[in-house]
Amino acid sequence: MEKKGLIFTNDNCISCNKCVRVCTSPGASFVHIDGISTVVQINEERCISCGACFALCEHNARDYHDDTIDFFEDLKRGEDITLLLAPAFKASYPREYGTILGGLKKLGVKRIISEAFGADICTWAYLKCITEKGLVGKISSPCPVTVSYIEHCMPELIDSLMPVYSPLLCAAIYCREVLGIKDKLAFLGPCIGKKYETDDYMDSPVHYNVTFLKFMEYVRSHNITGPDVTDEIEHGLGSFYPAPGGLADNIRWFMGDDVPVRVVSGKTFLYGWLKKNKIGISSGNTPFMLIDALNCQEGCIEGTASESQRFLEDAAFMPLIKYEETAKRQKGIHHGIRSSLPKRDFIILTSSLRILTFRIIYAALLI
């Protein structure tokens, strides 16, 4: 069976059609008859990588592509690679976190930088867009699957997306333009759809999307371990981004708890909600300052490429709360934008980089 596209059907498919019924993008899953056999295939031009079919399929008939093997093979060949690390990794694997990163260092990873730092930059950019540019009522853009859905199924809302890069790309651009890192950049995260940010951008600064699920399979089978290592750059409330409503929580912390931020998450609920509210959103007639939209109901800790047992019973959510509490106690982080914006001098720069059909801007650190 052909394995084209980011998500594909494997040989386990018995054509029960459950994936067709649950598919959030019309025409992405379709029944294909080949002689006397019937199988459900995926139209790669329509699939948004929401992962709904994975959750429903009882036959493990869906799989996906990532860059885990390429990442490790390139390390063996001596490629210079810096790792951008999703904050959900530490929350999901608190015990193994340090030794796994130590093992990656032994294999040749040059630097390890938390994507949470990029999330701090992203938050600051949102605050600037809201308070100085007057961009209110917009849909958040950190979730690549949400963005993909809008591009594929609801293009009338493209202009309603907040014009700010995702935390991953904010971190990557910071690494390139401020730190001067020339290495290839790999992202270790829980999302299949992040590959859009490595493949669909023109000259994307990120080369590998390495997912928790396939990464941990490789780590365990190859016994990758080493001395305790942690990420290298200080970060703040961005560490809470993987939680449901993490971006909203960041915005409220700086602007006040009464700020009307609408959190909408979940594959079934989100896309139905967007359909019902698209006229109001596109016309700017919405009561919300921001719509924090996520494909996964439990945020990135329930990412489409995470190990399911890690987000059951809030196992990964509780560490995130602790990280958030620690960040809020740090010197220089104050409640309420009227008291203090983040102390660092961030600026928003226009970019020539384009994502599919619309242009967005990114935040970089001015030093």
N, C-alpha and C positions, 0 to 999 in steps of 0.2 A: 504494500500500500504506500502511496506517495506521502511524504512527510514534509510537504511544503507549508509555508506559513509559520507564524510564531507558535500557535497552538495547532495540533493536528490529531487526527484519529489514528489509533494503532490497530493492530490485528485482533484485539479483544472485542471489537464492536460486533454486537449481534443485532443491530438495528432495532432497538426497542423504542427509539424515537423520543425518549425522555429529554435528551439534550436539545432536540428541536423545539419542544414545547417550552422549555425554560429559557431559551436563548434570548438575550436582551436586544440583539441587533438583528432586525428582520433580514433573512436571507443568508445569515452567517453560517447556520447549520442547515444542511439540506440532504435529502435522501437521494442516493445515487444507486442506480440499478446497473449492474455489470453482468450481463448474461442472466443467469438464474440467481445470482447472489445480490443481496441488498446491503448497503452500508451507508452510514451517515458520514458525510464529509464536511469539510469546512471551507467556506469561501474566504480566502485570506484577505480579500479586498473589503469584506464586510465585518470580519471578526474584530472586536474591540478588546479582546483578552480580559473580559470581566471575570472569567473563572466559574461562572454559574454551572456550566456543564460538568466541571470537576466535582462539584459538591453533590450533584444529583446522580452521576453515573455509578452504578453498582458493579460495573465490570472492569473498572480501571482502563477504559477504552480511550481516554484522552491523555495526551502528553504535550510537552512544550519544549521549545528550544531555549537554551541560555548559553552562556559563554564559559561555564565552569571548566570544561576540559581544555579549551583554548587557553584559559588563564593559567592553569597549572602547567600545561605544556610549554607555554611561553616563559614561565618562571624557570623551568628546567633548561631552557635554551639560553638563559641568562639575560632575558629582556629586563629593562629597568621599569618596574611597575610600582606605582603608589596606590594604596588601597583607600577608597572612600567608604566609610563604614556606616550603615544605617543604625541609628540609635536603638532600633528594635532588636538588634543582635544581642546587645548586652542584657536587655530585658528578657529575651527569650532563652539565653544561655548564660546566666550569671555565674555559674560554677566553672564552666569550661572556657568562658570568655578570654581570660588572660593567657591561658596555656595554648589555646588555638591561635591567638594572635602571635604568641611567641613562636609557634611552629611555622607560621607564615613568614616571620622574620628570618628564621633559619633557612627557609626555602629561597629567600632573596627579595622579599617585599621591602622596598626602600623606606617608605613612610606609611603611617596609618593615621588617617585624619577622619574624625567623626563628621558625618553629614549633618549632625546637630548644629555644627558651626554654620553650615550653609542655611539651616533653618532659622538661626538667629538673624542672618542677613536678610532672608526672605521676609521675616516678620517686620524688620525695620522698613523694608521696601513697601510692604502693605500699609504700614502706618503713614509713610510719606505720601503714598498714592491717595489714601483716604483723607488725610488732614490738609495736604497742600495741593493735590491735584483734583480733589473733589470727586474721586472715583468711588462712588457708593452704589450699593445694590448689585455688585459684581459677584460672579461665581469664582471661587478659589481655583487655582490652577496647579497645585502641587501633585494632584492625583492624575497620572497619565491615562488611566482608563476612563475617568470622567471626561478628560479633554478629548480622548479618542471617540467616545460616544457622541459628544457634541459635534465633532468634525464629521463623523459618519452619518449620524441620524438626525441632528438638529442644528444644521449650519447657521440658522438664524440667530443662534445664541453665541456664535464665535466672538462677536464684538462685546459680549457680556462677560467674557472671561477676564479675570484680573490680569493685566499685562505685566506679570512678574514671572521670572524663571522659577522653576522648582528648587527646593533646597539642594537637590543633587547638583543641578547646573550652577546654582549660586556658588556652591563649594568648589566645583570644578573650575569655574572661571576665576575664582579667587586664587586657587592653586596655580593657575597658569599666569595670570596677569600681575599678581602681587607677590606670591612666593617664588615665582619664576621656575616652577617645577616643569621639567621637560619630559619626565617619565610618561609612559602610558598610564592612564587612569582606569582603575577597575572599581566597580561599585558592588559591594556585598549587601544585598537587601532581600526583602521578602516578596517582591512584586515581579510577576511575569512581564507586565506592561512597561516596566522601566527600560526594557530593550528598545522601546520607541525612542527613548532619549539617547541611546547609543547609536541607533541605526538611521532614524528618520530625520535627524537634524543634518544640515549641511555642515561638514567639518566639525562634528560633535567632539567636544573635548574628552568624552568618556568612551573608552574602547571596549570594555567588558561589562556585561550585566551578569553577575554571579549571584544565583539565588540560594536562599537558605537551604531549601530542600535538597537540591543537587550538590551544593557545597558540603553539607553535613554528611551526605552519603559518601562523598569522596574522602572527607577528613577521617571518618570512622574506618573506612576500608583501607586507608593508607596510614592509619595511626599517626596523624599529624599532631604534634604537640611540642612544647618548648617551655622555656622559663616565662613567668608572668610578664606580659606586656600590655600597655594600655594605649589609647589614642593620644595624639600628641598636641592638640590645640584645645585650649580652654573653650568651653561653650556653656550656654545658659539654658533658658527655658525651651530652646529648640529641641532639647532632649525629650520633651513631652509630645512632640509632633506625632509620633506613631499611635498615640491614644486616640480613641474616637473624639473628635472635637478638639484635637490638640492645637491646631492653628487658632480656633476660636478662643480657646483658653488663653493663648498668648496675647491675642488682641485685647481681650477683656482685662488682662492683668495690667496692660499699659494704658488702656483708655477708660477703664471702669467697668464694674460688673453690670451696669445697666445698659451697656452698649448692645443694640439689637443685632446680634450675630445669629444667623439661622444655621444649625447643624443638620445636614441631611445626609444619611448614609445607608448603605445596603443596596445590593444589586436590584432587588425587586422594588423597594420603596423609592430610591433615588430617581430612577429613570421615569417612573410613573409620575413622581412629583414634578420633575422638570417638564413633562408633557402638559400637565395641568396648569403650570405656572409660566409657561414660556412666553405668553403674550405680555404679561405684567413685567417679567424680567427684561425682555428685549426692548420694551418701551420705557424702562426705567421707573415703572410704577410698582415699586415694591417697598414695604416698610423696613426692610433689613439693610443695615449698613454693609453687611457681607454675608454671602451664602457659602458656608464651609461644606463642600460637597466631596464625599468619599465613596468609592465603589464598594468597599468592604465595611460591613456594619460595625465591626469592632476596630476600625481603623487599620493601620499598617501592621499591628500585631496579629491581625487575622489575614495577612496578605495572601494573595493567590498562590505564592510559592513558598509559604511557610509550612512548618510541620504542625499539623492540626492540634496535637496534644499540648503544644506550647501555649495556645491561647484559650484552651478549655479551662474552666474554673478560675479564670483571671490570673493564671500563673504568671503571665508576662505583664499584666496590667499593674500589679502591685509594685514591682520594681520601678516602673515609670513614675508612679506617684511619689516614691521616695526621691527619685532624681529631680522631680519638679520641686519638691519641698526644699531640697538642698540648694537648687538654683535660686529660688526666691529668697533664701537667706543670705545669698552672696552679696557682698558690698557693691553698691552701685545699681542694684535692680530695685526700682521703686514702683509702688502701685499707683497707677493713674498717670496718664500722659501729661496732665497739667503740672504734675510734680517734676517729672523728668522723663525725657526720651532716653533710649539707650545711650550710654556715654560715648561709645565709639562714633567717629565721624564717618558714617556711611553716606554714599551718594548713589543716586540712580543714574545709570548710563544708558543711552539708547544703543541698540545693537543692530548690526546688519544680519545677524543670524536669524533665520526664519524657521518656524515649525509649520510644515505643511502649508496651510492657507492663510495664516495670520502672523503678524510680527509681534514680538513681545520684548519687554525690556528686562534688564537684570540689575541686581544690586552688587556693587563691588566696594571693597574697603579702601578708603582714601587715607594714605599715610604719608 
